[in-house]
């Protein structure tokens, strides 16, 4: 009998990281792939991105509706409650052998809670990391404590998972799974990308993504305006924007992004979702990746692209030399942008080494999911550090 591996995905970015693993599971004769789509994937406001999953040839076995029209803390909490109910029903119908989750978002926390109560082993990808500017930290570490299998991106992250008392035998250092996509994907030529976007990018443009800073929402509006003002200091660069996620405050950010785009027609284009292929292709040709998304720290370095990382949202993650951290002020952002597009800085990235860039990260994870002994796996004990 095939081992049933259930992959949960709630956002475009997360699916982009998981799709190679999903393909590996799908093509393995000893495994049966199950997919649950939830969260922003099912929302017209965020691009109905579940269609990208189906377009790629995957079958979605369950859709867990959870998003409310409110993204206030109360609304997000109620969405988590809906998700918990939906995942309970979905897992009861699918009866997976292992549930695979990635990262630290609230819909993933709900999925882990439901799997834990149902006695289903959990495989967690990207544990042990720190993002000091978001409440995601607490959710990520909570998911780690509910999971039995851990796939981490770096030695420092493995150490943190071990500090949380997890079994060393089941903490696998495999690398950042999104690296596989860049190594193995045939990206679009610039002309084809421009035609797909119906927007001329040219040879000088910024790829911008700005997400809510969930533990510092009070100053978020000022920080976003500072970003706009700094971008306006570089009129020779076009701007390609992907909208914020469904965290608390995301809708207000997206409203402001639409206003900024409408006021600068011809120079700025804004999309709810580019999809993985267009996003990574845009990253390949961009002059710099700008904002506070983890993709600027995890994926942009593989393409040797400068990243201007604004504020505290990604504080705590490991940095490659391609990442330029800056404060949220207009002058600080402008200075970082100037550095990112300078010839001297870009030359320094040519020989930057990226660990695990062999295109086999997803395969290593899949092999563990297929071969790990399930008997007794769910029962955990706390491993004290020696």
C-alpha positions in Angstrom: 0.0 0.0 0.0 1.3 3.4 -0.9 2.2 5.8 1.9 -0.1 8.9 1.8 1.7 12.2 2.1 -0.6 15.2 2.6 0.9 18.6 1.7 -0.8 21.7 3.1 -0.5 25.1 1.3 -2.1 28.4 2.0 -0.2 31.0 0.0 1.4 31.6 -3.4 4.9 31.9 -1.9 4.6 28.7 0.1 3.4 26.7 -2.8 6.3 28.1 -4.8 8.6 26.5 -2.3 6.7 23.2 -2.0 6.0 22.5 -5.7 9.2 20.6 -6.4 8.7 18.4 -3.4 5.1 17.8 -4.5 6.4 16.8 -7.9 8.9 14.4 -6.3 6.2 12.8 -4.1 3.8 12.6 -7.1 6.4 10.7 -9.2 7.4 8.2 -6.6 5.7 4.9 -7.0 5.7 4.2 -3.3 3.9 7.4 -2.3 0.5 8.9 -2.8 0.3 12.7 -2.9 -2.6 14.5 -1.3 -3.0 18.3 -1.4 -5.0 20.6 0.8 -5.3 24.2 -0.4 -6.5 26.8 2.0 -6.1 30.5 3.0 -5.3 33.0 0.3 -5.3 30.3 -2.4 -9.1 30.4 -2.3 -9.6 34.1 -2.2 -10.4 36.2 -5.3 -8.8 39.2 -3.5 -5.4 37.4 -3.4 -5.7 36.0 -7.0 -7.4 32.6 -6.6 -4.0 31.0 -6.7 -5.3 27.5 -6.2 -5.7 27.6 -10.0 -1.9 27.7 -10.4 -1.7 24.5 -8.5 -4.2 22.8 -10.8 -2.6 24.3 -13.9 0.7 22.7 -12.9 -1.1 19.3 -13.2 -1.8 18.6 -9.5 -5.1 17.5 -8.0 -6.3 19.4 -5.0 -8.0 16.9 -2.7 -9.5 19.3 -0.2 -10.1 23.0 -0.1 -10.4 24.5 3.4 -12.1 27.8 3.3 -11.1 30.0 6.2 -10.5 33.7 5.2 -12.9 36.3 6.5 -13.3 39.7 5.0 -11.5 41.2 8.0 -7.7 41.1 8.5 -7.8 42.6 12.0 -6.3 40.5 14.8 -9.9 39.5 15.7 -10.6 38.5 12.1 -7.4 36.5 11.8 -8.1 34.7 15.0 -11.6 33.8 13.8 -10.1 32.6 10.5 -7.8 30.3 12.5 -10.9 28.8 14.2 -12.5 28.2 10.8 -9.3 26.6 9.6 -9.1 24.3 12.6 -12.6 23.0 11.9 -11.9 22.5 8.2 -8.7 20.7 8.7 -10.3 18.3 11.2 -12.8 17.3 8.5 -10.2 17.1 5.7 -7.8 14.9 7.6 -10.7 12.6 8.7 -11.6 12.1 5.0 -8.1 11.8 3.6 -6.5 9.8 6.5 -2.9 10.7 5.5 0.2 8.9 6.9 2.2 12.1 7.2 1.2 15.8 6.9 3.8 18.1 5.4 3.7 21.8 6.4 6.1 24.7 5.7 7.0 27.7 7.7 5.1 29.8 10.2 1.8 31.2 9.1 -1.4 31.0 11.1 -3.2 28.7 8.6 -0.3 26.3 8.9 -0.5 26.5 12.7 -4.1 25.4 12.5 -3.3 22.5 10.2 -0.6 21.3 12.6 -3.0 21.5 15.5 -5.6 19.4 13.7 -3.0 16.8 12.6 -1.6 16.6 16.1 -5.0 15.9 17.7 -5.7 13.4 14.9 -2.5 11.5 15.8 -1.0 12.1 12.4 2.8 12.6 12.2 3.9 16.1 11.0 6.8 16.9 8.8 7.8 20.6 9.2 10.0 22.4 6.7 12.0 25.6 7.6 11.9 25.2 11.3 14.4 26.8 13.7 14.4 30.1 11.9 13.8 33.5 13.5 11.8 36.5 12.1 11.9 39.0 14.9 9.6 41.5 13.2 6.6 39.1 13.1 4.5 37.0 15.4 5.4 34.2 13.0 8.3 33.2 15.3 6.0 32.0 18.0 3.9 30.0 15.5 7.0 28.5 13.9 8.4 27.2 17.2 4.9 25.9 18.2 4.7 23.9 15.0 8.2 22.5 15.6 7.0 21.2 19.0 4.0 19.5 17.3 6.1 18.0 14.5 8.0 14.7 14.4 10.1 15.3 11.3 12.1 18.5 10.8 13.8 19.6 7.5 16.0 22.7 8.2 17.9 25.0 5.9 21.2 25.5 7.8 23.3 24.3 10.7 22.2 27.2 12.9 18.5 26.3 12.4 19.1 22.7 13.2 20.7 23.8 16.5 17.6 25.8 17.4 15.3 22.9 16.7 17.5 20.7 19.0 17.3 23.4 21.6 13.6 22.9 21.5 14.1 19.3 22.6 13.5 17.5 19.3 15.0 14.1 18.5 18.3 14.7 16.7 17.7 11.6 14.6 14.7 13.3 13.0 16.2 16.8 12.4 17.5 16.8 8.8 19.7 19.6 7.5 18.7 19.6 3.8 19.0 23.3 2.7 16.3 25.8 1.7 13.8 23.9 -0.5 13.2 26.9 -2.7 16.7 26.7 -4.1 15.6 23.7 -6.2 13.2 25.8 -8.1 15.8 28.2 -9.3 18.3 25.5 -10.1 15.9 23.3 -12.0 13.4 25.7 -13.6 13.7 27.1 -17.1 13.0 30.8 -16.5 11.3 33.0 -19.1 13.2 35.2 -21.5 12.8 38.9 -20.7 10.7 39.6 -23.8 8.3 36.7 -23.0 8.0 37.9 -19.4 7.1 41.4 -20.6 4.5 40.1 -23.0 3.0 37.9 -20.3 2.8 40.9 -17.9 1.7 43.4 -20.6 4.2 45.7 -19.1 7.7 46.8 -20.4 10.3 46.2 -17.7 13.4 47.1 -19.7 16.9 46.6 -18.3 16.4 48.7 -15.1 13.6 47.7 -12.7 12.9 46.9 -9.0 10.9 43.9 -7.9 9.0 45.0 -4.8 7.2 43.0 -2.2 6.1 44.5 1.2 4.3 42.4 3.8 2.7 43.5 7.1 5.0 43.8 10.0 2.7 42.1 12.5 4.3 43.1 15.7 4.8 46.8 14.7 1.7 47.6 12.8 1.4 51.1 14.3 4.3 52.5 12.2 3.6 50.4 9.2 1.9 53.2 7.3 4.9 55.5 7.7 7.3 52.8 6.6 5.3 52.1 3.4 5.2 55.8 2.5 8.9 56.0 3.1 9.4 53.1 0.6 7.3 55.0 -2.0 9.2 58.2 -1.5 12.6 56.4 -1.8 11.5 54.6 -5.0 10.5 57.9 -6.5 14.1 59.1 -6.1 15.0 56.5 -8.8 12.8 57.7 -11.8 14.9 55.8 -14.3 13.8 52.4 -12.8 10.4 50.8 -13.5 8.7 49.1 -10.6 7.1 45.6 -10.5 5.1 45.0 -7.3 3.6 41.9 -5.9 0.9 42.5 -3.3 1.0 41.7 0.4 -0.2 38.4 2.0 -3.3 37.9 4.1 -1.8 38.7 7.4 -3.3 41.4 9.7 -2.9 44.7 7.9 -2.4 43.2 4.4 -5.5 44.7 2.9 -4.5 48.2 3.9 -1.1 47.7 2.4 -2.6 46.5 -0.9 -5.0 49.4 -1.0 -2.0 51.8 -0.7 -0.1 49.8 -3.4 -3.0 50.2 -5.8 -3.1 54.0 -5.2 0.7 54.3 -5.7 0.4 52.3 -9.0 -2.5 54.3 -10.3 -0.7 57.5 -9.7 2.3 56.3 -11.7 0.9 54.6 -14.8 3.4 53.4 -17.2 6.2 53.2 -14.6 4.7 50.9 -12.0 2.8 47.6 -12.3 1.1 45.8 -9.4 -0.1 42.2 -9.3 -1.9 40.2 -6.7 0.2 37.2 -7.7 2.8 36.7 -10.5 2.9 32.9 -10.1 6.2 31.1 -9.4 7.6 31.1 -13.0 6.9 34.8 -13.6 8.1 35.8 -10.1 11.4 34.0 -10.4 11.9 35.1 -13.9 11.3 38.8 -12.9 13.8 38.2 -10.1 16.4 37.0 -12.6 16.2 40.3 -14.6 15.5 42.8 -11.7 18.1 45.4 -10.7 17.2 44.6 -7.1 14.7 42.8 -5.0 13.1 45.3 -2.5 10.9 45.0 0.5 10.7 42.6 3.4 9.9 39.2 1.9 11.8 36.1 2.8 12.3 35.5 -0.9 14.9 38.3 -0.9 17.0 36.4 1.6 16.3 32.8 0.4 15.9 32.9 -3.4 17.4 36.2 -4.7 20.9 35.2 -3.6 20.8 32.1 -5.7 20.3 34.3 -8.7 23.1 36.7 -7.4 20.6 39.5 -7.1 20.9 42.4 -4.6 18.2 42.6 -2.0 17.2 45.7 -0.1 15.7 44.3 3.1 13.6 46.9 4.9 13.0 47.0 8.7 12.8 44.2 11.2 10.4 41.6 9.6 13.3 39.3 8.6 15.5 40.0 11.5 17.1 36.8 12.7 17.4 35.0 9.4 20.8 34.2 8.0 22.2 36.6 5.4 24.2 36.2 2.2 26.4 39.1 1.1 23.8 40.1 -1.4 21.4 41.3 1.3 21.5 45.0 2.3 19.6 45.6 5.5 18.2 49.1 6.1 16.0 51.0 8.5 12.5 52.1 7.5 13.3 55.7 6.8 13.2 57.3 3.4 16.9 58.2 3.4 18.0 54.8 4.6 16.0 53.0 1.9 17.3 55.3 -0.8 20.9 54.8 0.3 20.4 51.0 0.3 18.9 51.2 -3.2 21.8 53.2 -4.5 24.2 50.7 -3.1 22.3 47.8 -4.6 22.4 49.1 -8.1 26.1 50.2 -8.0 28.4 48.3 -10.2 30.9 47.7 -7.4 28.3 46.0 -5.2 27.0 43.8 -8.0 30.5 42.7 -9.0 31.1 41.5 -5.5 28.2 39.0 -5.8 29.7 37.0 -8.8 31.6 34.5 -6.7 29.0 34.2 -3.8 28.7 30.6 -2.8 25.2 29.1 -2.1 25.2 25.8 -0.1 22.9 22.9 -1.2 22.5 24.3 -4.7 22.5 20.9 -6.3 18.8 20.6 -7.2 18.2 17.7 -4.9 16.8 19.2 -1.8 13.2 18.2 -2.5 14.4 14.7 -3.3 16.2 14.3 0.0 13.0 15.3 1.8 10.9 13.0 -0.2 13.3 10.0 0.5 12.9 10.6 4.2 9.1 10.8 3.9 9.0 7.5 2.0 11.5 5.6 4.1 11.1 6.8 7.7 9.7 4.2 10.1 6.2 5.3 11.1 5.8 2.9 14.0 6.1 4.9 17.2 7.0 8.1 15.3 4.0 10.0 16.7 5.0 9.5 20.3 7.6 12.1 21.1 9.8 12.7 24.1 11.9 15.7 25.0 15.6 15.4 24.3 17.6 17.5 26.7 20.8 19.1 25.4 24.0 17.4 26.7 
